[in-house]
Amino acid sequence: MNSLPRIVFLTGASSGIGAATARLLVQKGHRVFACARRREKLEALVASLPEAVRDSLAIRVLDVLDVEDHQKAVAECVERFGGLDVAVPNAGLGIFDNLGEAALEDWHTMVDVNVKGVLTTLHCCLPHLREAKGLVVNIGSVASRNVFPFSGVYCATKHAVLALGEAIRQDLKSEVASTTICPGAVDTDFIEQTHNEDLLDQYRPNFKKGMHPDFIADHVLLAIEHRGRGVVSDITLRPDFL
């Protein structure tokens, strides 16, 4: 693998896949600018690391929908670490319900975070990624290729993420590489934003049996460290029980 240290701009870093990715990358010698909305979770992330690698992790509170603050965060990343090689727009959420009963606000929230948030991260990072001939690692889902009951709007947002990864590959192929990682169920608190208690009772056991976030982080690392040897365009990851 190519072990050259990379500078990574990561959103949704406070828990789950994002936190696991930040921990793994800095322990493997990369430098990570980790953003999320919850400062206390980001501070806990720093505290969870060995002291020897903490300087390789910078944290910042960021709402991915705040374009101006997003631009400032990217500028701070470049100033802190001297560049930007990889963007991982990981921030995302799912709120599941029957289409006929779901709240419009929940649909808008998923589109805002899962699509607009990813686009904002990409747009803010793109000048630096093009200069570095860098990489975008999008976090899609098995829902990027399938539609599941009670998940239609969430699936639509993840279809968009997969399409964006392919657009990067086609439009920027000589400048920026693209990887989309599409996991199935992961054992995180992801499901807990759903309000429908009946669905929660159905979904919680499967998510509890899902993959550990570290397994997803392993594949983010793989995509980053294989640059120079080839590009991993997309990966689908599934729990053992499926």
Phi, psi and omega in degrees: 000154176280112186264009179303126182300138179245154175256121191240128173261118189234129174254166181062039191269000189280342183199175172057225183299319182297313180295318179298320180294315179301313181300312183295315184297315181291327178289339177265008173099003179270165178247133190233130171257102191258125184240146175192174182276336189256104183300318184297327177288322177295319179295323176295325177299314178300314182296335181282350184268151170300142183304328185297338183247001185297330179293345179274358179241121172251140180241152179204135173287130182208133167265117187295348179269355178270098188297313183298316180291327176299315178299319178295319180298316179297318178299321178294322176300312181296319179293319183292314189251352175090014179163192179203117183254329188222135172247131176236089179282078189275338185303129180189166180204161176226133176233110192257139178188164173296137181305325183285349183239352186287155178273136178302324179301321179293321176300313181297322179298316179295317178296318181299308185284311189283335180247301182296322179297316178297316179298320180294316177301313181300313184296321181289326183274339193303317179302320180286323178295321179293320178297322183271356191051057191268203190218140169250126174249103178272144176258100177271223183188162168301338175289352175290340183239353184226160173240128183247153177303143175066014186227015191302316182288319175302313179301320179299320180293324180282332169301320180297320179298317178297318179297321180296318178300319178292324178296320176299315181300320183280317187277330188238027191298334179269358185236314186229130177271162184220132172233135173242121178259126187241090181275154164276212185297133178237139184282082176224184177272016182310317187291341190288354176276353176286137183267338184286107186295326178297317178293320178302317179297326179286319190276327187305315181300320180292319178294324179296329177272005185285182181291152174284143178305331179299329180293322177291317178301323178305323184278334169296315177300316179303313181299319182291315188277351175272356176301136185100340177249334183163168181246128173275104187289314177203150182224132172253129182240132182229148174295160180299330187279356180256000000 
